[in-house]
C-alpha cells in the first residue's frame, strides 16, 4: 500500500517542485512459502500446546525469508494488538508473548529431537 501511495504522489511532487523523480528499486522478492514440513511441524506443536494458529504468507525482509532456500527455516508470529506490526504503535500482550515463547521452545525441542531428519 505504501509503495502505491508513493507512486501516486510522485507526479504531484514533481510538478510542485519542478523536478523529475526517478525511482530505482534496490531490493525486493516475491511472496514464497516456507518449507511445508517446517510449517506443519509448527502447526502440530501449536495444536499440542492448545494454541490457535494459521498459516500466513509474508514478504517481511527477515533473514529466514532469504535463508529458507538454503537452510531449514520457518517464521513464528505472535499477534499484536489491532494487527499493528513493525512500527512504534506495535504492542503485543504478555500472554501472547509467553505463548509465542512456549511455541518457539517446543518447535526447537522437536527440531533438536530430529523431527525433520530425513531418516525418520
C-alpha positions as CSV (number, residue, x, y, z in Angstrom):
1,X,0.0,0.0,0.0
2,X,2.8,2.5,0.9
3,X,4.5,1.8,-2.5
4,X,1.3,2.5,-4.3
5,X,0.7,5.7,-2.3
6,X,4.2,6.9,-3.0
7,X,3.9,6.2,-6.7
8,X,0.6,8.1,-6.9
9,X,2.2,11.1,-5.1
10,X,5.2,11.4,-7.3
11,X,3.6,13.2,-10.3
12,X,2.3,16.0,-8.0
13,X,5.6,16.3,-6.1
14,X,7.5,16.6,-9.4
15,X,5.1,19.3,-10.6
16,X,5.1,21.3,-7.4
17,X,8.9,21.1,-7.0
18,X,9.8,21.4,-10.7
19,X,11.9,18.2,-10.5
20,X,12.0,14.8,-12.0
21,X,11.9,11.9,-9.6
22,X,13.4,8.6,-10.8
23,X,12.6,5.5,-8.7
24,X,15.0,2.7,-8.5
25,X,14.0,-0.5,-6.7
26,X,17.0,-1.6,-4.7
27,X,15.6,-4.7,-3.1
28,X,12.6,-6.9,-3.4
29,X,11.4,-10.5,-3.5
30,X,8.2,-12.4,-4.2
31,X,5.9,-14.0,-1.7
32,X,7.2,-17.5,-1.4
33,X,6.1,-20.3,1.1
34,X,8.4,-21.7,3.7
35,X,9.1,-25.5,3.6
36,X,5.9,-27.4,4.2
37,X,7.5,-29.8,6.7
38,X,8.6,-27.0,9.0
39,X,5.2,-25.2,8.8
40,X,3.5,-28.5,9.6
41,X,5.8,-29.1,12.5
42,X,5.0,-25.7,14.0
43,X,1.3,-26.3,13.4
44,X,1.4,-29.7,15.2
45,X,3.3,-28.1,18.1
46,X,0.7,-25.3,18.4
47,X,-2.1,-27.9,18.4
48,X,-0.3,-29.8,21.1
49,X,0.0,-26.6,23.2
50,X,-3.7,-25.7,22.5
51,X,-2.6,-22.5,20.7
52,X,-4.7,-21.1,17.9
53,X,-2.7,-20.7,14.7
54,X,-3.0,-20.1,11.0
55,X,-0.5,-20.1,8.1
56,X,0.3,-16.7,6.7
57,X,2.4,-15.6,3.8
58,X,4.9,-12.9,4.5
59,X,7.0,-10.5,2.5
60,X,8.9,-9.4,5.6
61,X,12.6,-9.0,5.0
62,X,13.8,-11.2,7.8
63,X,16.8,-13.4,7.4
64,X,14.7,-16.5,7.3
65,X,12.9,-15.4,4.2
66,X,16.3,-15.2,2.4
67,X,17.8,-18.3,4.0
68,X,14.8,-20.7,3.7
69,X,16.0,-22.0,0.3
70,X,19.4,-23.0,1.6
71,X,18.7,-24.0,5.3
72,X,15.6,-25.2,7.1
73,X,13.7,-22.1,8.3
74,X,10.2,-21.0,9.3
75,X,8.8,-17.9,10.9
76,X,6.6,-17.9,14.0
77,X,4.5,-14.8,14.6
78,X,2.6,-13.6,17.6
79,X,-0.5,-11.4,17.3
80,X,-0.1,-7.7,18.0
81,X,-3.0,-5.5,19.2
82,X,-5.0,-4.4,16.2
83,X,-2.6,-6.1,13.9
84,X,-0.1,-3.3,14.1
85,X,3.4,-4.5,13.2
86,X,6.8,-3.1,12.6
87,X,6.2,0.4,13.9
88,X,6.2,2.3,17.1
89,X,2.5,1.6,17.7
90,X,3.1,-2.2,17.8
91,X,2.1,-3.8,21.1
92,X,1.9,-7.5,22.0
93,X,0.2,-8.5,25.2
94,X,2.2,-10.5,27.7
95,X,0.1,-13.6,27.3
96,X,0.7,-13.6,23.5
97,X,4.4,-13.2,24.0
98,X,4.6,-16.0,26.5
99,X,2.5,-18.3,24.3
100,X,4.9,-17.5,21.4
101,X,7.9,-18.3,23.6
102,X,6.3,-21.6,24.6
103,X,5.7,-22.4,20.9
104,X,9.3,-21.5,19.9
105,X,10.7,-23.7,22.7
106,X,8.5,-26.6,21.6
107,X,9.4,-26.2,18.0
108,X,13.1,-26.0,18.9
109,X,12.8,-29.1,21.1
110,X,11.2,-31.1,18.2
111,X,13.8,-29.9,15.8
112,X,16.7,-30.8,18.2
113,X,15.0,-34.2,18.7
114,X,15.2,-34.9,14.9
115,X,11.6,-34.2,13.9
116,X,12.6,-33.1,10.4
117,X,15.5,-35.5,9.9
118,X,15.2,-37.2,6.5
119,X,15.9,-40.6,8.1
120,X,12.7,-40.6,10.0
